[in-house]
Amino acid sequence: MDPLTVIGLVAASAQLVDQGASVLKYLSRLYNDIKEAPTQAEKLFNEMTTMIAVITLLKLRFDTFPERIPESERMPITNSLDTLNDILQEMKTRCDPKQIRGVIGRLKWPFDMNETNQYIERIQRHAGILNLVLQNEQLYTPSVFLAKLFKASAPEH
């Protein structure tokens, strides 16, 4: 073989090795993402289930005892509910089969790993705020109840 052909083959093989390494790196990342996708999906599902439970309890409190939620907590509640609504609308749009093109697109997880983690964190943060409101309401309610009880049972002079 002439030296020019050898140099061309060396360059082509070096390029092929680089491309092969890039593909392996991509496939490795893809494999890890796919392997972790069920775990991420489960975490997201659990956070959404917790969020729904917290919001259901909060709605029950609003329906039953609206006066127990102090005025100072209404703005954080409204902000968190609005943000959670925006998050859910965004997720719904991304998961809607009518919005997804192609059969393959409908079969794969609609969020990448980073997006899934961001959704989990955002849902946790706002569900946590609402959970704190519920805890504060529970702490506040017994003291109001006890104050009324002691006032009612105190002897009049």
N, C-alpha and C positions, 0 to 999 in steps of 0.2 A: 504494500500500500504506500502511496506517496504521502509525504509529510503533511501536505495540505488536507488531504482526506482524513488523516489521523487527527489533526487539530480540529477539524469540523466535527468529527465523531465525539471527541472529548468534550467540546463545547456543548453539543447536543445532549450528550449523556449527563453533563453537569446540570444543564437546564432541566432535564427530565428528573434528575434527583431532587432538585429544588422544588419542582412542581409536585413531585410525589410526596415530599415532606410537607408541603403546604396542604395537600389534600388529606394526608394522614392527620395533620394537626386539626383541620376542619372537621374531619370525620370523628376524631377523638372528642372534640368539643361537642359536636352534635350528639354523639353517643352519650356523653355525660349529661347533656341537657335532657335528652329523651329519657335517660335512666332516672333523672331527678324530677322529671315532669309529674309523674304520679304523686310524688311526695309534695311538690309545690301545689298541685291541684287539691290535694287533701288538706293542706294548711289553709289554702284560700277558702275552701268549703267550710272548714271548721271556724274560721274567723267570721265568715258571713253568717253561719248558724248562730254564733255567739252574738253578733251584732243584731240579728233579728230578735233573739231572746231579750236582749237589753231594751231594744226599742219597743217590744211588746209590753214589757213591764212598765216602761216609762209611759206608754199610751194608757195602760190600765190605771196608773197613778193619776194621769191628767184627767181621765174620764171619771174616776172615783173621787179623788181629792185634789181638785185643781188649786185650791188655796194653799196647799202644802208646798208648792214650788215657789220659792222666794223670787221676787222681781229681779234680784241681782243674778239669778241663774238662768233667766229666760233667754237672754241674748246668746250665751254660750250654747244653750240647747238648740236654739234656732240655727245658729251658724253650723253646728255639727250635723244637724239633720239636713240642712241644705247641701253641705259638702258631701255627705253620704249619698244623698239623692243624685248629685252630679256624678259621683263615682259609679254608682249603679247604672245610670243612664249610659255612661261611656262604655262600661263593660257590656251592657246589653247590646249596644250597637255593634261592638266588636264580635259578639257571640251570635248575633242574629244570622241564621243561615241565608236569609235573603240578601244580606250585605256581603257575604263571603262568596268569592268567585271560585269556580272550579270544584271538582270532586275532592281533590287532594286538600284544598284549603278548608273544606268542611270536615275533613277527617283529622286534622291536626289541631293541637292545642292553640287557642287563638292569641296567647300572650307569650312573649319570650320570658326567660328566667328573671331578668331584671324588672320587667313590667309586673310580673306576678309578685315579686318581692315588694315592689312599690305599692301595689294594691293591698297586699297583706298589711304593710306598715300603716298605710293611710286609714284602712278600716279599723285596725287595732287602736290607733290614736283617737279617732272620733268615738268609737264604741267605748273606749276607756273614759273619755270625758263624760259621756252619758251615764256610764256606770257610776262615776263619782257623784254625779247629781243625784242618782238614786240612793247612794249611800248617805249623802248629806241629808236627804229628805228623811231617811230612816232614823238618822241620829237626831234630827231636829224634832221629829214627830213625838217621840217618847217624852222629851223634855217639856214640850207644850202640853201634852196630855197630863204629865205629872204635875205641872204647875196648876192646871185647871183642877185636878183632883185634890191637891193640897189646899187650894183656895176654897173649894167646895166643902172640904172636911174641916176647915179651920173654924174654931168657935167664934161666934160673933160677940162683940162687946157692946 
